């Protein structure tokens, strides 16, 4: 059975994701570290010790083929794709084999710029349209998966 896993540390669509997953009667797992301990009705919370990528590794070890993962982390998305899961970001972009290499490359270039003292743009302020796009994309993705 498909489940929905949320990389919940800093995720702005936790409640929206739970609401949508519950409409499909899908189990939801929130994964966060000890500094972001969160409990939500309709979801199971898994708290991981704080550490670099600790949540990512626990999450990817719980992903099964066909699961949906909400994350803004390109590296985690790549691991989810390797396990034949369906990663989606908080703005509704579904990661795929077609876009993940370019996203990882742009992350690498941005890191190099920052390491050399340069600056890169941060994320734009979140708007209601971002939530609407996420909701539309997640509904479409779950509908497609349930129909299979």
Backbone bond lengths (Angstrom), bond angles and torsions (degrees), N, CA, C in turn:
res aa  C-N    CA-C-N  psi(-1)  N-CA   C-N-CA  omega(-1)  CA-C   N-CA-C  phi
1 X - - - 1.463 - - 1.521 109.56 -
2 X 1.292 115.34 135.23 1.461 121.22 177.29 1.520 109.78 -62.53
3 X 1.324 115.40 140.12 1.462 120.82 172.01 1.519 108.07 -129.20
4 X 1.334 115.35 163.27 1.457 121.51 -179.81 1.525 107.39 -114.95
5 X 1.315 116.08 123.73 1.458 121.98 178.10 1.518 108.14 -112.32
6 X 1.323 115.73 137.33 1.466 120.31 -178.03 1.523 109.26 -120.08
7 X 1.324 115.86 122.84 1.460 122.86 170.32 1.530 104.06 -75.41
8 X 1.333 115.70 87.50 1.460 121.17 -162.25 1.528 115.03 -79.91
9 X 1.318 118.91 -16.39 1.464 120.04 179.20 1.523 109.71 -62.16
10 X 1.303 117.42 110.19 1.460 122.13 177.39 1.519 114.49 75.24
11 X 1.317 118.26 14.76 1.462 121.01 -178.46 1.534 110.11 -84.68
12 X 1.342 117.96 121.37 1.467 120.26 -176.54 1.534 114.54 -81.90
13 X 1.344 117.74 -3.45 1.467 119.72 -175.52 1.530 112.43 -119.67
14 X 1.315 117.54 28.24 1.465 121.04 -179.49 1.523 110.74 -58.64
15 X 1.324 117.44 -55.03 1.466 120.59 -176.55 1.525 112.05 -63.87
16 X 1.313 117.09 -40.33 1.455 121.60 178.76 1.531 110.50 -63.78
17 X 1.318 117.51 -42.05 1.463 121.81 179.04 1.525 110.93 -63.03
18 X 1.324 116.40 -45.35 1.469 120.32 179.10 1.522 110.14 -60.23
19 X 1.310 116.69 -44.81 1.464 121.46 -179.73 1.526 111.27 -59.25
20 X 1.312 117.21 -46.04 1.463 121.43 -178.81 1.532 110.44 -68.03
21 X 1.330 117.13 -45.58 1.471 120.38 179.92 1.527 110.83 -61.47
22 X 1.328 117.02 -37.88 1.453 120.70 179.07 1.529 111.39 -65.61
23 X 1.329 117.80 -31.96 1.464 120.95 175.51 1.525 110.84 -60.05
24 X 1.338 116.17 -33.25 1.462 121.98 179.74 1.534 111.81 -93.26
25 X 1.313 116.18 3.49 1.467 123.37 -178.34 1.527 111.83 56.42
26 X 1.335 115.17 41.80 1.454 121.31 179.07 1.526 110.03 -101.23
27 X 1.318 117.22 141.56 1.466 119.44 175.44 1.527 110.55 -67.92
28 X 1.331 115.59 145.20 1.463 121.90 -179.49 1.522 108.74 -123.94
29 X 1.329 116.25 131.98 1.454 122.50 174.73 1.523 108.71 -116.03
30 X 1.321 116.46 124.66 1.468 122.03 172.94 1.519 106.63 -97.75
31 X 1.299 117.00 126.89 1.457 120.55 177.16 1.520 108.29 -117.26
32 X 1.320 115.32 124.51 1.463 120.33 -178.92 1.516 108.86 -148.50
33 X 1.335 115.48 164.37 1.459 118.24 177.28 1.522 109.66 -93.94
34 X 1.309 115.64 176.96 1.464 121.19 -172.83 1.526 113.32 -62.87
35 X 1.331 118.10 -20.69 1.468 119.61 179.14 1.521 112.29 -83.11
36 X 1.335 117.94 -12.51 1.468 122.07 -179.29 1.523 111.38 -122.81
37 X 1.294 117.53 33.07 1.465 121.98 -177.25 1.523 110.01 -54.05
38 X 1.322 116.50 116.89 1.467 120.06 -179.43 1.522 110.09 -135.82
39 X 1.283 115.11 140.79 1.461 122.16 176.34 1.523 107.06 -121.41
40 X 1.320 116.74 135.94 1.460 121.32 178.52 1.519 108.57 -138.19
41 X 1.339 116.35 139.17 1.467 118.00 173.25 1.531 109.67 -64.00
42 X 1.318 115.82 141.50 1.457 120.09 179.32 1.510 114.08 88.42
43 X 1.343 117.19 6.41 1.467 120.70 -179.87 1.519 109.87 -146.77
44 X 1.320 114.69 149.20 1.463 121.26 172.81 1.527 107.40 -94.21
45 X 1.326 117.28 134.13 1.462 121.26 179.68 1.521 110.08 -104.11
46 X 1.316 115.05 132.12 1.455 122.07 175.60 1.523 106.64 -116.80
47 X 1.324 115.47 117.88 1.463 120.63 -178.19 1.524 108.78 -101.39
48 X 1.315 115.42 130.16 1.458 123.38 -175.89 1.522 108.49 -114.75
49 X 1.323 116.43 145.45 1.459 120.23 175.28 1.515 109.95 -56.95
50 X 1.324 115.24 146.10 1.457 119.97 -179.46 1.522 109.88 -68.26
51 X 1.310 116.18 137.47 1.458 121.67 178.72 1.512 109.18 171.28
52 X 1.321 115.46 156.34 1.459 120.52 -178.84 1.522 110.34 -57.65
53 X 1.308 116.46 119.69 1.468 124.05 176.60 1.524 114.34 63.63
54 X 1.327 118.49 13.51 1.471 121.22 -178.72 1.526 111.05 -59.60
55 X 1.317 117.22 -45.47 1.466 120.89 179.63 1.523 109.86 -63.51
56 X 1.317 117.21 -41.72 1.465 121.27 -178.21 1.524 111.13 -58.22
57 X 1.326 117.22 -44.88 1.464 120.15 -176.73 1.526 112.07 -70.06
58 X 1.321 117.09 -38.58 1.468 119.69 176.38 1.525 109.24 -65.67
59 X 1.318 116.41 -43.67 1.465 120.09 -179.47 1.529 111.17 -61.46
60 X 1.309 117.61 -49.83 1.471 119.65 -175.76 1.528 110.72 -64.72
61 X 1.308 118.14 -28.70 1.459 120.62 176.87 1.519 112.77 -72.70
62 X 1.325 117.96 -14.57 1.463 122.17 178.43 1.530 112.71 -100.34
63 X 1.318 116.42 -5.55 1.466 120.50 -178.23 1.522 109.97 -79.36
64 X 1.323 114.69 132.39 1.457 121.94 172.69 1.524 108.49 -113.56
65 X 1.324 115.54 161.63 1.459 120.79 176.93 1.529 109.22 -52.26
66 X 1.342 116.39 130.64 1.458 121.45 177.44 1.514 115.25 91.15
67 X 1.331 118.16 -5.66 1.466 120.79 177.79 1.523 110.26 -74.81
68 X 1.328 115.60 155.02 1.455 122.86 177.19 1.526 107.76 -106.89
69 X 1.322 116.47 133.97 1.458 121.85 -179.78 1.521 109.31 -125.33
70 X 1.334 116.43 125.06 1.457 121.91 176.84 1.524 107.03 -96.24
71 X 1.334 115.54 115.98 1.464 120.90 -179.22 1.520 109.78 -155.74
72 X 1.322 116.10 153.73 1.455 120.31 172.24 1.527 110.53 -108.20
73 X 1.336 116.09 7.78 1.459 122.62 -177.63 1.534 109.59 -93.34
74 X 1.328 116.60 113.94 1.458 121.21 -177.89 1.531 112.05 -63.07
75 X 1.325 116.53 -38.40 1.464 119.94 179.65 1.522 111.23 -63.13
76 X 1.320 116.33 -44.92 1.470 120.61 177.12 1.521 110.00 -63.64
77 X 1.321 117.07 -41.78 1.464 120.80 178.72 1.531 110.55 -58.56
78 X 1.325 117.57 -40.93 1.466 121.08 178.99 1.524 110.74 -63.12
79 X 1.336 117.37 -41.04 1.464 120.29 178.60 1.528 111.20 -66.76
80 X 1.321 116.85 -37.89 1.468 121.22 178.16 1.532 109.64 -64.65
81 X 1.318 117.25 -42.76 1.463 120.68 177.18 1.531 110.98 -60.01
82 X 1.329 116.70 -39.40 1.468 120.59 179.42 1.525 111.27 -63.47
83 X 1.325 116.63 -27.63 1.468 120.90 178.32 1.529 111.60 -92.50
84 X 1.327 116.39 8.35 1.469 124.47 178.21 1.524 112.69 66.54
85 X 1.342 114.45 33.43 1.460 121.03 172.28 1.516 109.46 -93.64
86 X 1.337 114.37 -178.66 1.462 120.88 -177.08 1.522 110.13 -123.87
87 X 1.330 117.90 93.03 1.463 120.16 177.86 1.527 111.59 -81.35
88 X 1.331 114.52 144.09 1.463 122.35 179.11 1.523 107.03 -140.80
89 X 1.331 117.25 142.12 1.467 118.56 179.13 1.522 110.93 -93.09
90 X 1.319 115.69 174.42 1.465 122.45 -174.36 1.524 113.20 -68.37
91 X 1.335 116.83 -9.08 1.462 120.68 177.56 1.522 112.39 -105.66
92 X 1.335 117.11 5.11 1.452 121.03 175.98 1.512 115.10 94.19
93 X 1.328 118.21 4.55 1.465 119.60 177.00 1.532 107.95 -77.54
94 X 1.320 116.01 122.96 1.460 120.85 175.55 1.526 106.63 -88.40
95 X 1.333 115.89 121.83 1.459 120.35 177.67 1.524 108.14 -73.42
96 X 1.332 115.67 146.04 1.463 119.77 -178.46 1.526 109.27 -147.72
97 X 1.317 114.70 171.14 1.467 119.80 175.08 1.524 110.42 -60.45
98 X 1.326 116.89 -27.18 1.461 121.22 -177.80 1.528 113.39 -77.07
99 X 1.348 118.59 -26.36 1.467 118.66 -176.15 1.528 114.85 -114.87
100 X 1.322 118.96 -12.00 1.467 119.76 -171.75 1.528 112.71 -69.11
101 X 1.332 118.56 -37.72 1.469 119.31 -179.22 1.522 111.48 -62.46
102 X 1.327 117.02 -43.78 1.471 120.51 179.11 1.530 110.99 -64.17
103 X 1.332 116.83 -39.51 1.467 120.17 179.42 1.527 111.15 -65.99
104 X 1.323 116.99 -43.13 1.467 120.45 177.64 1.527 110.93 -64.26
105 X 1.327 117.23 -39.01 1.455 121.15 178.79 1.531 110.93 -64.63
106 X 1.335 117.10 -43.96 1.469 119.27 179.75 1.528 110.89 -65.63
107 X 1.344 117.08 -34.60 1.471 119.96 175.79 1.522 109.89 -63.93
108 X 1.324 116.96 -42.02 1.467 122.09 179.42 1.531 110.79 -61.81
109 X 1.324 116.75 -46.23 1.472 120.82 179.91 1.531 110.19 -62.67
110 X 1.314 117.58 -43.71 1.475 120.92 179.20 1.522 111.03 -61.14
111 X 1.319 116.64 -39.99 1.460 120.18 178.70 1.527 110.49 -64.12
112 X 1.327 116.92 -42.24 1.469 120.97 178.03 1.533 111.11 -61.13
113 X 1.336 116.60 -42.53 1.470 121.28 178.69 1.529 109.62 -60.66
114 X 1.338 116.78 -46.34 1.477 120.02 -179.35 1.524 111.30 -65.37
115 X 1.332 117.51 -40.03 1.458 120.86 179.94 1.516 112.21 -64.80
116 X 1.324 116.80 -27.80 1.462 119.88 179.71 1.532 111.92 -90.20
117 X 1.332 116.42 8.55 1.459 120.57 176.42 1.510 114.68 96.91
118 X 1.303 116.95 -2.23 1.461 120.90 178.99 1.518 112.12 -78.83
119 X 1.303 114.89 174.04 1.464 120.42 179.01 1.520 109.16 -122.22
120 X 1.321 114.50 149.01 1.461 120.68 174.85 1.523 107.72 -125.77
121 X 1.322 115.07 157.21 1.463 118.86 179.47 1.520 110.08 -70.10
122 X 1.313 116.01 141.41 1.455 120.89 173.93 1.516 109.57 -85.51
123 X 1.319 116.02 179.66 1.462 118.36 179.96 1.524 111.54 -68.34
124 X 1.332 114.87 152.00 1.463 119.66 177.09 1.525 109.42 -71.61
125 X 1.323 115.36 157.06 1.451 120.52 176.07 1.532 108.75 -60.82
126 X 1.312 115.27 136.23 1.467 120.42 -177.62 1.523 110.65 -69.74
127 X 1.330 115.05 137.13 1.465 121.16 -179.61 1.521 109.92 -122.02
128 X 1.304 117.15 165.20 1.462 122.39 178.48 1.528 110.68 -59.67
129 X 1.330 117.20 -35.01 1.465 120.71 179.51 1.534 111.05 -61.00
130 X 1.345 117.04 -32.41 1.464 120.67 177.81 1.529 110.27 -63.65
131 X 1.323 116.76 -43.39 1.468 120.85 177.52 1.523 110.84 -63.57
132 X 1.321 116.77 -40.66 1.465 120.79 -179.60 1.528 111.03 -65.27
133 X 1.325 116.90 -41.57 1.465 121.06 178.26 1.521 110.08 -65.35
134 X 1.326 117.21 -41.86 1.466 120.45 177.22 1.524 110.57 -61.03
135 X 1.319 116.56 -48.09 1.464 121.07 -178.90 1.535 110.61 -58.30
136 X 1.315 116.46 -46.40 1.467 121.45 -179.92 1.531 110.76 -60.61
137 X 1.324 116.92 -45.75 1.467 121.10 -178.36 1.526 111.74 -67.38
138 X 1.331 117.16 -42.53 1.464 119.99 -179.73 1.528 111.02 -66.73
139 X 1.320 117.09 -41.87 1.467 120.13 176.69 1.531 111.03 -59.68
140 X 1.322 116.39 -43.44 1.460 120.94 -179.97 1.529 110.54 -64.55
141 X 1.322 116.66 -45.12 1.464 121.38 -179.26 1.522 111.17 -62.92
142 X 1.326 117.22 -47.76 1.469 120.20 -179.53 1.516 111.63 -66.02
143 X 1.317 117.41 -40.11 1.469 120.29 177.70 1.518 110.78 -59.65
144 X 1.317 116.03 -43.29 1.471 121.39 179.31 1.528 110.35 -63.31
145 X 1.327 117.72 -44.54 1.460 121.30 -178.22 1.529 112.06 -67.20
146 X 1.314 116.56 -40.10 1.472 120.80 -179.27 1.534 110.43 -68.37
147 X 1.326 117.50 -32.42 1.457 121.99 -178.75 1.537 112.43 -71.24
148 X 1.327 117.09 -18.77 1.470 120.66 -177.59 1.511 112.09 -72.12
